[in-house]
Amino acid sequence: MNREFSLAGLLRLRQLQQDQAATGLARARSRSSSVRAREASARRELAATDDPITSSASLRAVAAARSSSHSMLADLQNLTRLAEVDESIARAEFIAARTRSVGLEKLQARHDAEVSSADLRAEQSVLDEIASTLWHREDSQVKP
């Protein structure tokens, strides 16, 4: 039996791909969380505007500010949707990379178990041979 796992190089490549996909997923989650937080903040600020209106100029200013805020909120909603799509894609890529790694990891574990088992069988065989030799030696010395 070959002591080295023959697919070790491919396994390292798959694990590297999995690590890269995990990094991409973490980045996408961070972006998505950041955009959601900005959207929530904009919503709170928009809802908290209770400035007193004392003239027609202040009414126009409040209307312009609200219009601008609504436009910004719409942009943030679009960014949120895009960030969620990016996160979903990154999650799918990570799952695919993980799936490709798992099969090879199981093969390596099975290979390692077989190598260990072969080592134990060889060691037991040597121990049996030593015990048998000693027994025959002691048996010959006892009989005159």
JOSULPE-V77131 format. One line per field, one symbol per residue. psi: psi as a letter, one per 20 degrees, with the letter a starting at -180 (. if undefined). Layout:
psi=???
This chain:
psi=pphpoikgghggghhghggghhggggggggggggghghghghgghhhjolppoirhghghggggggggghghggghgghggghhggggghghhgggggghhgghhgggggghhgggggghggghggggggggghghghhhhhp.
